[in-house]
């Protein structure tokens, strides 16, 4: 055998003193990559996304199987990499099941357990309803929308085993996907793709991708223009303020007050008291006015104290009553 093939060891050699009881984890290929269950599998495992129980479990399984086929993994490598990629509820399901976490677990057993636990089972009527309501979401690209639409459309097909009938169903699905894709696209890409009148679903997706790229370029140019205009406005804002202040100062120097005759302010800004006629304060703050008011209040209090009282009120007396007393 060539140097790239792993050597075969007997079971008795696995338990020799000073050797690893599982030497297949430490074997090296001829190209320098590890050839055990975690050798080349660890190098290519970044191609497989993690799975926590949310989303499509079949998509996760297809990633594992496609990567294993490209890298030439064994079934033990597929199981170990798939278990390393599990998170959350999916990880706990494997840890709590002795058959799934054991070394004797096969790929078909792990795959069946994942599908049975996390596959969303919906009826054909619900799947068709979701397919009819499929619209492009905010922030979703054309490619993501097309893939999601195809997945929803595939869920509406029920395989019967008859090749002719299944082929007809797939052909009809392509026409339905084309119609729903055009109706679900977001504006303004929808209007442009519809005007081109595509004949097939793939053609509509290609034209939508082209229009999406054009729309992204226009948005970037518009944003850049706005940023440039804002920078110019901020740079010229200080100069405008200086010019405005100098212009205002010149205008105020030419203004003449009609109250005091001085320049530099308006009559409404002139601080002249209407009570005493002196500048520098208003009538409400005038000292002379306040002094007069205080004097008038003091005289009123003195008169009230000297007036005769009968209880709390002064009683007027007639001239006849005064003569009789005398």
LOTORMI-607374 format. One line per 8 residues: their letters; for each residue y, z, x of N, C-alpha, C, O. Coordinates in steps of 0.05 Angstrom, whole numbers, plus 5000, padded with zeros to 4 digits. Layout:
// residues N
a> Y Z X Y Z X Y Z X Y Z X | ...
This chain:
// residues 326
xxxxxxxx> 4976 5000 5017 5000 5000 5000 5025 5000 5018 5025 5010 5040 | 5047 4988 5007 5072 4987 5022 5085 5014 5023 5078 5033 5010 | 5106 5016 5041 5120 5041 5045 5135 5050 5020 5143 5073 5018 | 5142 5031 5001 5157 5038 4978 5140 5052 4957 5151 5064 4938 | 5113 5051 4959 5096 5063 4939 5090 5092 4947 5085 5097 4971 | 5091 5110 4928 5085 5138 4934 5056 5142 4941 5039 5130 4928 | 5050 5159 4961 5022 5164 4968 5009 5182 4948 5022 5197 4933 | 4983 5180 4947 4966 5195 4927 4954 5219 4941 4942 5217 4962
xxxxxxxx> 4957 5243 4930 4946 5268 4941 4925 5278 4921 4927 5275 4897 | 4906 5292 4932 4886 5305 4916 4896 5331 4906 4916 5342 4916 | 4883 5342 4885 4892 5367 4874 4888 5390 4894 4903 5410 4893 | 4868 5387 4912 4864 5409 4931 4886 5411 4951 4892 5432 4962 | 4898 5387 4957 4920 5388 4976 4945 5400 4966 4963 5408 4981 | 4948 5401 4939 4972 5412 4927 4976 5442 4932 4998 5453 4931 | 4954 5456 4937 4955 5485 4939 4950 5494 4968 4943 5518 4972 | 4954 5477 4987 4951 5486 5015 4973 5505 5022 4995 5505 5010
xxxxxxxx> 4968 5522 5041 4987 5542 5049 5011 5529 5063 5007 5513 5081 | 5035 5537 5054 5059 5527 5066 5069 5501 5054 5090 5491 5063 | 5055 5490 5034 5064 5465 5021 5073 5470 4993 5066 5490 4981 | 5090 5453 4983 5100 5455 4956 5078 5448 4937 5065 5428 4940 | 5072 5465 4917 5051 5459 4898 5056 5435 4881 5038 5424 4869 | 5082 5424 4880 5088 5400 4866 5103 5381 4885 5127 5377 4883 | 5088 5369 4904 5101 5352 4925 5113 5327 4914 5129 5314 4928 | 5107 5319 4889 5118 5294 4879 5148 5296 4875 5162 5276 4872
xxxxxxxx> 5160 5321 4874 5188 5324 4871 5203 5318 4897 5227 5313 4896 | 5189 5319 4920 5202 5316 4946 5195 5290 4960 5203 5285 4982 | 5180 5273 4946 5173 5247 4959 5198 5229 4961 5216 5230 4944 | 5198 5213 4982 5219 5194 4986 5209 5166 4985 5187 5160 4995 | 5224 5148 4973 5217 5120 4974 5225 5107 5000 5238 5120 5017 | 5217 5083 5003 5224 5069 5028 5253 5063 5031 5263 5061 5053 | 5268 5060 5007 5296 5054 5009 5313 5079 5011 5338 5077 5010 | 5301 5103 5014 5316 5127 5018 5321 5142 4993 5332 5165 4994
xxxxxxxx> 5313 5132 4969 5317 5146 4944 5292 5162 4938 5270 5154 4944 | 5297 5185 4925 5274 5202 4917 5258 5187 4896 5270 5175 4878 | 5232 5188 4898 5215 5173 4879 5201 5191 4859 5183 5181 4845 | 5207 5217 4858 5194 5234 4839 5207 5234 4812 5224 5216 4807 | 5200 5252 4793 5211 5253 4766 5241 5257 4766 5254 5248 4748 | 5252 5270 4787 5281 5274 4787 5294 5259 4811 5316 5266 4819 | 5280 5239 4822 5291 5224 4845 5311 5203 4837 5334 5209 4834 | 5301 5178 4832 5318 5157 4824 5329 5162 4796 5350 5152 4788
xxxxxxxx> 5315 5179 4780 5325 5185 4753 5351 5200 4755 5369 5196 4738 | 5354 5218 4775 5379 5233 4777 5402 5215 4785 5425 5220 4777 | 5396 5194 4801 5417 5176 4809 5428 5159 4786 5452 5152 4786 | 5411 5151 4767 5419 5134 4745 5423 5149 4719 5429 5137 4698 | 5421 5176 4719 5424 5191 4695 5452 5191 4684 5457 5197 4661 | 5472 5184 4702 5500 5184 4693 5505 5161 4673 5525 5161 4659 | 5486 5142 4671 5489 5120 4652 5483 5129 4624 5490 5116 4604 | 5470 5152 4621 5461 5162 4594 5481 5183 4585 5486 5202 4600
xxxxxxxx> 5493 5181 4561 5511 5201 4551 5496 5226 4542 5472 5225 4537 | 5510 5248 4541 5498 5273 4530 5496 5271 4500 5510 5256 4487 | 5478 5288 4490 5473 5288 4460 5470 5317 4452 5454 5332 4463 | 5486 5324 4431 5486 5352 4421 5477 5354 4392 5480 5375 4380 | 5468 5332 4381 5460 5332 4353 5479 5318 4335 5473 5313 4311 | 5503 5311 4345 5523 5297 4330 5522 5267 4337 5517 5260 4360 | 5527 5250 4318 5526 5222 4323 5498 5211 4318 5481 5224 4305 | 5493 5187 4329 5467 5174 4324 5447 5181 4345 5451 5177 4369
xxxxxxxx> 5425 5193 4336 5403 5200 4355 5389 5175 4365 5379 5175 4387 | 5388 5154 4349 5375 5130 4358 5391 5116 4380 5379 5104 4398 | 5417 5119 4380 5433 5108 4402 5427 5123 4428 5425 5110 4449 | 5424 5149 4426 5417 5165 4450 5389 5156 4461 5385 5153 4485 | 5370 5153 4443 5344 5145 4451 5344 5117 4463 5329 5112 4483 | 5359 5099 4452 5360 5072 4464 5373 5072 4492 5365 5057 4509 | 5392 5090 4497 5404 5093 4523 5382 5102 4543 5380 5091 4565 | 5366 5121 4535 5345 5131 4553 5325 5110 4559 5317 5105 4582
xxxxxxxx> 5316 5096 4538 5295 5076 4542 5305 5052 4558 5290 5041 4575 | 5330 5043 4553 5340 5020 4568 5344 5027 4597 5338 5011 4615 | 5354 5051 4603 5358 5059 4631 5331 5062 4645 5329 5055 4668 | 5312 5074 4631 5285 5077 4643 5272 5050 4649 5259 5047 4669 | 5277 5030 4632 5266 5003 4637 5279 4990 4661 5266 4977 4676 | 5306 4994 4664 5320 4982 4687 5312 4995 4713 5309 4981 4733 | 5308 5021 4713 5302 5036 4737 5272 5039 4743 5264 5048 4764 | 5256 5031 4724 5227 5034 4728 5217 5063 4727 5200 5070 4743
xxxxxxxx> 5228 5079 4709 5220 5107 4707 5192 5109 4695 5182 5092 4681 | 5179 5132 4702 5154 5139 4689 5160 5155 4663 5183 5161 4658 | 5140 5160 4648 5144 5175 4623 5153 5203 4628 5169 5214 4613 | 5144 5216 4650 5152 5242 4657 5182 5243 4665 5196 5262 4658 | 5191 5222 4679 5219 5220 4686 5237 5217 4661 5258 5230 4659 | 5228 5201 4641 5243 5198 4617 5246 5224 4602 5268 5231 4592 | 5225 5240 4601 5225 5265 4586 5244 5285 4600 5260 5298 4587 | 5243 5286 4627 5259 5306 4641 5289 5299 4639 5306 5316 4635
xxxxxxxx> 5295 5273 4643 5324 5265 4641 5334 5269 4613 5357 5278 4610 | 5318 5262 4593 5328 5266 4565 5333 5295 4559 5352 5301 4545 | 5316 5313 4569 5320 5341 4564 5345 5352 4579 5358 5369 4569 | 5350 5341 4602 5374 5349 4617 5399 5340 4603 5420 5353 4606 | 5398 5318 4588 5422 5307 4574 5427 5320 4547 5447 5315 4534 | 5409 5337 4538 5412 5350 4512 5431 5374 4514 5431 5388 4534 | 5447 5379 4494 5466 5401 4493 5466 5413 4465 5457 5400 4446 | 5477 5437 4463 5481 5449 4436 5456 5453 4420 5435 5461 4431
xxxxxxxx> 5456 5445 4395 5433 5448 4377 5409 5433 4387 5386 5442 4384 | 5413 5409 4398 5390 5393 4408 5377 5407 4432 5352 5407 4434 | 5392 5420 4449 5381 5434 4472 5366 5459 4462 5344 5465 4473 | 5377 5473 4443 5363 5497 4433 5337 5490 4419 5318 5505 4420 | 5336 5467 4406 5312 5459 4392 5289 5455 4412 5266 5462 4407 | 5295 5444 4436 5275 5439 4456 5267 5466 4469 5244 5470 4475 | 5286 5483 4474 5280 5509 4487 5263 5527 4470 5247 5542 4480 | 5267 5526 4444 5252 5543 4426 5224 5532 4419 5208 5546 4407
xxxxxxxx> 5218 5508 4426 5193 5495 4420 5176 5493 4446 5185 5480 4465 | 5153 5507 4447 5137 5508 4471 5126 5480 4477 5123 5473 4501 | 5119 5465 4457 5107 5438 4462 5127 5419 4474 5120 5402 4489 | 5153 5422 4466 5173 5404 4476 5183 5411 4504 5192 5393 4519 | 5183 5437 4511 5192 5445 4537 5170 5446 4558 5176 5451 4582 | 5145 5442 4550 5123 5443 4569 5121 5418 4585 5133 5398 4579 | 5105 5419 4606 5101 5397 4624 5084 5375 4612 5084 5352 4621 | 5069 5382 4591 5051 5363 4578 5065 5347 4556 5053 5331 4542
xxxxxxxx> 5091 5352 4552 5106 5338 4531 5109 5308 4538 5117 5302 4560 | 5103 5291 4519 5106 5262 4523 5132 5253 4512 5146 5267 4496 | 5139 5228 4520 5164 5217 4510 5163 5211 4480 5183 5216 4466 | 5141 5202 4470 5138 5196 4442 5141 5222 4425 5152 5222 4403 | 5130 5244 4435 5132 5269 4421 5161 5279 4420 5170 5288 4399 | 5175 5278 4443 5202 5287 4444 5220 5269 4426 5238 5278 4412 | 5215 5243 4428 5231 5224 4412 5227 5229 4382 5246 5228 4366 | 5202 5233 4374 5196 5238 4345 5209 5264 4336 5219 5265 4313
xxxxxxxx> 5209 5284 4353 5221 5310 4345 5252 5306 4342 5263 5318 4323 | 5265 5292 4360 5294 5287 4358 5301 5271 4333 5320 5278 4319 | 5285 5250 4327 5291 5234 4304 5287 5250 4278 5302 5248 4259 | 5265 5266 4278 5259 5282 4253 5280 5303 4248 5286 5309 4225 | 5292 5314 4270 5311 5336 4267 5340 5326 4262 5354 5338 4246 | 5348 5304 4275 5376 5297 4275 5382 5271 4262 5406 5264 4260 | 5363 5255 4254 5369 5230 4241 5380 5236 4213 5368 5250 4197 | 5403 5224 4208 5415 5227 4181 5402 5208 4161 5404 5184 4163
xxxxxxxx> 5389 5220 4142 5374 5205 4122 5392 5201 4098 5398 5220 4084 | 5399 5177 4093 5416 5170 4070 5402 5148 4054 5387 5132 4065 | 5407 5147 4029 5394 5127 4012 5407 5100 4016 5429 5098 4029 | 5394 5079 4007 5404 5052 4010 5430 5048 3994 5448 5033 4003 | 5433 5062 3972 5457 5060 3956 5481 5072 3971 5502 5061 3971 | 5476 5096 3983 5498 5109 3998 5505 5093 4023 5529 5090 4030 | 5485 5081 4036 5491 5064 4059 5507 5040 4052 5526 5032 4066 | 5500 5027 4029 5516 5004 4020 5544 5012 4013 5563 4997 4018
xxxxxxxx> 5547 5036 4001 5574 5045 3993 5591 5050 4018 5615 5043 4019 | 5580 5062 4039 5594 5066 4064 5601 5040 4077 5623 5037 4089 | 5583 5020 4075 5589 4994 4087 5612 4980 4073 5628 4968 4086 | 5613 4982 4047 5635 4969 4032 5662 4983 4037 5682 4970 4034 | 5662 5008 4043 5687 5023 4048 5695 5024 4077 5715 5037 4084 | 5680 5011 4094 5686 5012 4123 5712 4998 4130 5716 4975 4124 | 5731 5013 4141 5757 5003 4150 5762 5012 4179 5750 5031 4188 | 5778 4997 4192 5785 5004 4220 5803 5028 4220 5823 5029 4206
xxxxxxxx> 5795 5048 4235 5809 5073 4236 5833 5072 4255 5835 5054 4272 | 5850 5092 4253 5873 5093 4271 5864 5099 4299 5850 5119 4303 | 5872 5083 4318 5863 5087 4346 5837 5075 4353 5828 5077 4376 | 5823 5063 4333 5797 5051 4338 5801 5022 4347 5815 5007 4334 | 5787 5014 4368 5790 4987 4378 5773 4968 4360 5757 4977 4344 | 5777 4942 4365 5763 4922 4349 5733 4923 4356 5716 4920 4338 | 5726 4928 4381 5698 4930 4389 5685 4953 4376 5662 4951 4366 | 5698 4976 4376 5686 5000 4364 5682 4996 4333 5662 5004 4322
xxxxxxxx> 5702 4984 4321 5700 4979 4292 5677 4959 4286 5663 4963 4266 | 5674 4938 4302 5653 4919 4297 5625 4932 4301 5607 4926 4285 | 5622 4949 4321 5597 4962 4326 5590 4982 4303 5567 4983 4294 | 5610 4996 4294 5605 5015 4272 5598 5001 4246 5581 5010 4231 | 5611 4978 4242 5605 4962 4218 5577 4951 4219 5563 4951 4199 | 5568 4942 4242 5540 4932 4245 5520 4954 4241 5499 4949 4229 | 5525 4978 4251 5507 5000 4247 5504 5007 4217 5482 5012 4208 | 5527 5007 4203 5526 5013 4175 5512 4991 4160 5497 4996 4140
xxxxxxxx> 5516 4966 4168 5502 4944 4155 5472 4945 4160 5456 4938 4142 | 5464 4952 4184 5435 4953 4190 5421 4975 4174 5398 4973 4167 | 5436 4996 4167 5424 5017 4151 5419 5009 4122 5404 5022 4108 | 5432 4987 4113 5428 4978 4085 5403 4960 4083 5394 4955 4060 | 5392 4951 4105 5369 4933 4104 5343 4950 4104 5340 4968 4120 | 5326 4944 4086 5299 4957 4085 5278 4936 4092 5274 4916 4078 | 5265 4942 4114 5245 4923 4124 5220 4924 4107 5209 4945 4100 | 5211 4900 4099 5188 4897 4082 5162 4889 4096 5140 4891 4085
xxxxxxxx> 5165 4879 4121 5141 4869 4135 5138 4839 4132 5124 4826 4148 | 5151 4827 4113 5150 4798 4109 5172 4785 4128 5195 4791 4125 | 5163 4769 4147 5182 4758 4167 5203 4741 4154 5227 4742 4161 | 5195 4724 4135 5214 4706 4122 5235 4722 4107 5259 4715 4107 | 5226 4742 4093 5245 4758 4077 5263 4774 4095 5287 4777 4089 | 5252 4785 4116 5269 4801 4135 5289 4783 4149 5312 4791 4154 | 5281 4758 4155 5300 4739 4168 5322 4732 4149 5345 4730 4157 | 5316 4728 4124 5336 4722 4104 5356 4746 4101 5380 4742 4098
xxxxxxxx> 5345 4770 4101 5362 4794 4099 5381 4796 4122 5405 4803 4119 | 5372 4790 4147 5390 4792 4170 5411 4770 4169 5434 4775 4177 | 5404 4746 4160 5423 4725 4157 5445 4732 4137 5468 4727 4141 | 5436 4743 4115 5455 4751 4094 5473 4774 4104 5496 4776 4096 | 5461 4791 4121 5477 4813 4131 5500 4803 4149 5521 4815 4149 | 5495 4782 4164 5516 4771 4181 5540 4761 4164 5563 4765 4172 | 5534 4748 4142 5555 4739 4124 5570 4762 4112 5595 4761 4109 | 5555 4784 4104 5569 4807 4093 5586 4821 4114 5607 4831 4108
xxxxxxxx> 5576 4822 4139 5591 4835 4160 5617 4820 4166 5638 4832 4171 | 5616 4793 4164 5640 4777 4169 5661 4783 4148 5684 4786 4154 | 5652 4784 4123 5672 4789 4101 5684 4817 4103 5708 4820 4100 | 5667 4837 4108 5677 4864 4109 5693 4868 4134 5712 4884 4134 | 5687 4854 4156 5702 4857 4181 5731 4847 4177 5750 4859 4186 | 5733 4824 4163 5760 4813 4158 5776 4831 4139 5800 4834 4142 | 5763 4842 4119 5777 4860 4100 5784 4887 4112 5803 4900 4103 | 5769 4896 4132 5773 4922 4143 5791 4923 4167 5798 4945 4176
xxxxxxxx> 5798 4900 4178 5816 4900 4202 5844 4910 4195 5853 4907 4172 | 5856 4922 4214 5883 4933 4211 5903 4910 4216 5898 4892 4231 | 5926 4913 4202 5948 4894 4206 5962 4899 4233 5962 4922 4242 | 5973 4879 4246 5975 4851 4238 5952 4834 4248 5952 4809 4243 | 5932 4846 4261 5910 4830 4271 5894 4817 4248 5885 4795 4251 | 5892 4832 4226 5878 4821 4203 5890 4795 4193 5875 4775 4188 | 5916 4794 4190 5929 4770 4180 5925 4746 4199 5920 4724 4190 | 5926 4750 4225 5923 4729 4244 5894 4718 4245 5890 4694 4247
xxxxxxxx> 5875 4737 4243 5847 4728 4244 5839 4714 4218 5825 4694 4219 | 5849 4723 4196 5843 4710 4170 5855 4682 4170 5843 4663 4158 | 5878 4678 4182 5891 4652 4182 5875 4631 4198 5877 4607 4193 | 5859 4641 4218 5843 4623 4233 5817 4615 4219 5804 4596 4227 | 5810 4629 4197 5786 4623 4181 5761 4620 4198 5750 4598 4200 | 5751 4642 4210 5727 4641 4226 5702 4636 4209 5701 4644 4186 | 5682 4622 4220 5658 4616 4206 5635 4636 4210 5617 4638 4193 | 5636 4651 4232 5615 4670 4238 5627 4697 4246 5650 4699 4253
xxxxxxxx> 5610 4717 4245 5619 4744 4251 5627 4746 4281 5647 4759 4287 | 5611 4735 4299 5618 4736 4327 5644 4722 4333 5660 4731 4350 | 5649 4699 4320 5674 4685 4323 5698 4702 4314 5719 4702 4327 | 5695 4716 4292 5716 4733 4282 5722 4756 4301 5745 4763 4305 | 5701 4767 4313 5705 4789 4332 5720 4780 4357 5737 4793 4367 | 5712 4756 4367 5726 4745 4391 5755 4740 4385 5772 4747 4402 | 5762 4729 4362 5790 4724 4356 5805 4750 4352 5829 4752 4359 | 5792 4769 4340 5805 4795 4336 5811 4809 4363 5831 4822 4366
xxxxxxxx> 5792 4806 4381 5796 4818 4408 5820 4805 4422 5836 4818 4435 | 5822 4778 4420 5845 4764 4432 5872 4773 4419 5891 4778 4434 | 5872 4775 4393 5897 4784 4379 5903 4813 4386 5927 4820 4388 | 5883 4829 4389 5887 4857 4397 5900 4859 4425 5918 4875 4429 | 5891 4843 4443 5903 4843 4470 5932 4834 4469 5949 4845 4483 | 5938 4813 4453 5965 4804 4451 5983 4826 4438 6005 4830 4447 | 5973 4839 4418 5988 4861 4405 5993 4884 4424 6015 4896 4424 | 5973 4891 4441 5977 4912 4460 5999 4905 4481 6015 4922 4489
xxxxxxxx> 5999 4879 4489 6020 4871 4508 6048 4872 4496 6067 4881 4509 | 6050 4864 4471 6076 4866 4458 6085 4894 4455 6109 4900 4458 | 6067 4913 4448 6074 4941 4445 6084 4952 4472 6103 4968 4473 | 6070 4945 4494 6078 4955 4520 6105 4945 4528 6122 4960 4539 | 6111 4919 4522 6137 4908 4529 6159 4922 4512 6181 4928 4523 | 6153 4927 4487 6173 4940 4470 6179 4968 4479 6202 4977 4480 | 6158 4983 4487 6161 5010 4497 6177 5010 4523 6194 5027 4528 | 6172 4990 4541 6186 4989 4566 6215 4983 4562 6233 4994 4576
xxxxxxxx> 6221 4966 4543 6249 4960 4537 6263 4984 4526 6286 4990 4533 | 6250 5000 4509 6262 5024 4499 6268 5044 4521 6288 5058 4521 | 6249 5046 4540 6253 5065 4562 6276 5057 4580 6292 5073 4588 | 6277 5030 4585 6299 5020 4602 6326 5024 4588 6346 5032 4601 | 6327 5019 4562 6353 5023 4547 6361 5052 4547 6384 5059 4549 | 6341 5070 4545 6348 5099 4545 6358 5108 4572 6377 5124 4574 | 6346 5097 4593 6356 5105 4620 6384 5095 4624 6401 5109 4636 | 6390 5070 4615 6417 5060 4618 6437 5077 4602 6460 5082 4611
xxxxxxxx> 6428 5085 4578 6446 5101 4562 6452 5128 4574 6475 5138 4574 | 6431 5141 4586 6435 5167 4599 6453 5164 4624 6469 5182 4629 | 6449 5142 4639 6466 5139 4663 6495 5134 4656 6513 5144 4670 | 6501 5119 4634 6528 5114 4627 6541 5134 4609 6564 5132 4602 | 6525 5153 4600 6535 5174 4582 6556 5191 4595 6577 5198 4583 | 6551 5198 4621 6571 5215 4635 6597 5201 4639 6618 5213 4636 | 6596 5176 4647 6621 5160 4650 6636 5157 4624 6661 5159 4624 | 6622 5153 4603 6636 5151 4577 6650 5177 4569 6672 5176 4558
xxxxxxxx> 6637 5200 4575 6650 5225 4569 6675 5229 4585 6696 5238 4574 | 6675 5222 4611 6698 5225 4628 6721 5207 4618 6744 5215 4616 | 6714 5182 4611 6734 5164 4600 6746 5174 4574 6770 5171 4569 | 6728 5184 4557 6738 5194 4531 6757 5218 4534 6777 5220 4520 | 6750 5236 4553 6768 5259 4557 6795 5251 4568 6816 5261 4560 | 6795 5232 4587 6820 5223 4598 6837 5209 4577 6862 5213 4576 | 6825 5193 4560 6839 5180 4539 6851 5200 4519 6874 5197 4510 | 6835 5220 4512 6845 5241 4494 6868 5256 4506 6888 5263 4492
xxxxxxxx> 6867 5262 4531 6889 5277 4544 6914 5260 4544 6936 5271 4540 | 6912 5234 4549 6935 5217 4548 6947 5216 4520 6972 5215 4517 | 6930 5214 4500 6940 5213 4472 6954 5239 4464 6975 5238 4451 | 6943 5262 4473 6956 5287 4466 6983 5291 4480 7000 5304 4469 | 6985 5279 4503 7011 5281 4517 7033 5266 4502 7057 5274 4504 | 7026 5246 4487 7046 5230 4473 7052 5241 4445 7071 5232 4433 | 7036 5260 4435 7040 5272 4409 7062 5292 4410 7064 5308 4428 | 7080 5293 4389 7102 5312 4387 7098 5329 4362 7093 5318 4340
xxxxxxxx> 7100 5355 4364 7097 5373 4341 7122 5373 4324 7144 5375 4335 | 7119 5370 4297 7141 5370 4279 7151 5399 4273 7172 5402 4260 | 7137 5419 4281 7145 5446 4276 7163 5457 4297 7185 5467 4291 | 7154 5456 4322 7169 5467 4344 7183 5446 4362 7200 5453 4378 | 7175 5421 4358 7188 5399 4374 7176 5395 4401 7185 5377 4415 | 7155 5411 4409 7142 5407 4435 7121 5385 4434 7112 5378 4412 | 7113 5376 4457 7093 5355 4459 7066 5367 4468 7065 5388 4481 | 7045 5352 4461 7018 5360 4470 7001 5373 4448 6978 5379 4453
xxxxxxxx> 7012 5376 4424 6996 5388 4402 7008 5379 4376 7030 5369 4374 | 6991 5382 4355 6999 5375 4328 7011 5400 4314 7010 5422 4324 | 7024 5395 4290 7036 5417 4275 7014 5436 4265 7019 5460 4264 | 6991 5425 4259 6969 5443 4250 6959 5461 4272 6947 5482 4267 | 6963 5453 4297 6955 5469 4320 6977 5487 4330 6973 5502 4350 | 7001 5485 4318 7024 5501 4328 7022 5529 4317 7020 5533 4293 | 7022 5549 4335 7020 5577 4327 7048 5589 4323 7059 5601 4342 | 7060 5585 4299 7086 5595 4293 7084 5612 4268 7072 5604 4248
xxxxxxxx> 7095 5636 4269 7093 5655 4246 7114 5647 4225 7137 5643 4232 | 7106 5645 4200 7124 5639 4178 7140 5664 4169 7159 5661 4153 | 7133 5688 4177 7146 5712 4169 7170 5718 4187 7192 5723 4178 | 7164 5719 4214 7186 5725 4232 7196 5701 4247 7218 5703 4260 | 7182 5678 4246 7191 5654 4259 7186 5653 4288 7196 5634 4301 | 7171 5671 4299 7166 5671 4328 7139 5657 4334 7120 5659 4318 | 7137 5642 4356 7112 5628 4363 7092 5648 4375 7099 5669 4384 | 7067 5639 4376 7046 5654 4390 7027 5669 4371 7007 5678 4380
xxxxxxxx> 7033 5670 4345 7015 5683 4326 7020 5672 4299 7040 5658 4294 | 7001 5678 4280 7004 5670 4253 7015 5692 4235 7018 5715 4244 | 7021 5685 4210 7034 5704 4192 7015 5727 4186 7024 5750 4182 | 6989 5721 4184 6970 5743 4177 6968 5764 4200 6959 5787 4195 | 6975 5755 4224 6974 5774 4247 7002 5784 4255 7005 5797 4275 | 7022 5779 4238 7049 5786 4246 7053 5816 4245 7046 5829 4226 | 7065 5827 4267 7070 5856 4268 7092 5865 4249 7089 5886 4238 | 7113 5849 4246 7135 5856 4228 7125 5857 4199 7133 5875 4184
xxxxxxxx> 7108 5839 4191 7098 5839 4164 7081 5864 4159 7083 5876 4138 | 7064 5870 4178 7047 5894 4174 7064 5919 4173 7057 5938 4159 | 7086 5920 4188 7103 5944 4188 7117 5947 4162 7120 5969 4152 | 7126 5925 4150 7139 5926 4124 7119 5935 4102 7126 5951 4085 | 7095 5925 4104 7075 5933 4084 7069 5963 4086 7065 5977 4066 | 7067 5973 4111 7061 6002 4114 7084 6019 4104 7080 6040 4093 | 7109 6010 4108 7133 6025 4098 7133 6026 4068 7139 6047 4056 | 7127 6004 4055 7127 6003 4026 7105 6021 4014 7109 6034 3994
xxxxxxxx> 7083 6022 4027 7061 6039 4018 7068 6069 4021 7061 6085 4003 | 7082 6076 4042 7091 6104 4046 7111 6113 4025 7110 6135 4015 | 7130 6096 4018 7149 6103 3998 7136 6106 3970 7144 6124 3955 | 7117 6091 3964 7103 6093 3938 7088 6119 3937 7086 6131 3915 | 7076 6128 3959 7062 6153 3958 7081 6177 3954 7074 6196 3940 | 7104 6176 3966 7124 6198 3963 7134 6200 3935 7137 6222 3925 | 7138 6179 3921 7147 6179 3894 7126 6191 3876 7132 6205 3857 | 7101 6185 3880 7080 6195 3864 7077 6226 3868 7070 6240 3849
xxxxxxxx> 7082 6236 3891 7080 6264 3896 7102 6280 3882 7097 6302 3872 | 7127 6270 3881 7150 6283 3869 7151 6281 3838 7166 6296 3826 | 7136 6264 3826 7136 6260 3797 7123 6284 3783 7102 6293 3793 | 7135 6295 3759 7121 6318 3745 7095 6308 3732 7093 6285 3724 | 7076 6326 3731 7049 6319 3722 7042 6336 3698 7050 6359 3697 | 7029 6325 3678 7017 6340 3656 6988 6331 3656 6980 6311 3645 | 6972 6347 3669 6945 6338 3675 6946 6320 3699 6951 6329 3721 | 6941 6294 3694 6942 6274 3715 6964 6254 3710 6968 6235 3725
xxxxxxxx> 6980 6258 3687 7001 6238 3681 7028 6252 3677 7029 6275 3669 | 7050 6238 3683 7077 6248 3678 7084 6244 3649 7081 6222 3638 | 7096 6266 3635 7102 6265 3607 7132 6262 3603 7147 6279 3613 | 7142 6241 3590 7171 6238 3586 7181 6258 3565 7167 6264 3546 | 7206 6268 3569 7218 6288 3550 7243 6275 3537 7258 6260 3549 | 7246 6282 3511 7269 6272 3496 7294 6290 3501 7291 6312 3511 | 7318 6280 3494 7343 6295 3499 7344 6320 3480 7355 6340 3488 | 7333 6318 3456 7334 6341 3438 7318 6364 3448 7326 6387 3445
xxxxxx> 7294 6358 3458 7277 6379 3468 7289 6393 3492 7286 6417 3496 | 7304 6378 3508 7317 6390 3532 7339 6408 3524 7343 6429 3536 | 7356 6402 3503 7377 6419 3494 7367 6445 3481 7378 6466 3485 | 7345 6443 3466 7334 6467 3453 7325 6487 3474 7329 6511 3470 | 7313 6478 3495 7304 6496 3516 7328 6510 3529 7326 6534 3537 | 7349 6495 3533 7372 6507 3546 7385 6527 3527 7405 6540 3535
